[in-house]
Amino acid sequence: MIKVLLDQNIPAFISPWLQNEVGEAAAITSTRQLGMERMADDEIFYFCQQHKMVIITYDEDFQNPLVIKNIPGYGVIRLNVYPTGFRQTQEALRRLLESYPIATWEKASIVVDPHRIRYQKK
């Protein structure tokens, strides 16, 4: 089972929605649920590596090798859609799931743009 961490910039209602979408294929949690809202990006990234979690974020830092080493690590999904509300986030993740099943997210660097998905496996 894949483990997924939603960054603090992902709307809170995405967690239960995504868990419902993927069922038992993944365990979805968030920085809010774990009390990690004030952690720096690199700390969150390395937490994910220690716990073998894929991070979903709107933050570019998670894919910037000048900020964080060993990218994509266990897996980074950056949503590059705006605005960053629930509906836009939900639609971006729905498109991602249609193109790349959740099992393909591990060890991948994925960027979900408005009209395409960039996928690179480590």
HELIX and SHEET records of a PDB file:
HELIX    1   1 ILE A   14  VAL A   22  1                                   9    
HELIX    2   2 GLY A   23  ALA A   25  5                                   3    
HELIX    3   3 ASP A   41  GLN A   50  1                                  10    
HELIX    4   4 GLU A   60  GLN A   63  5                                   4    
HELIX    5   5 PHE A   86  SER A   99  1                                  14    
HELIX    6   6 ILE A  102  THR A  104  5                                   3    
SHEET    1   A 6 ALA A  26  SER A  30  0                                        
SHEET    2   A 6 ILE A   2  LEU A   6  1                                        
SHEET    3   A 6 MET A  53  THR A  57  1                                        
SHEET    4   A 6 VAL A  76  LEU A  79  1                                        
SHEET    5   A 6 ALA A 108  VAL A 112  1                                        
SHEET    6   A 6 ILE A 117  LYS A 121 -1                                        
END                                                                             
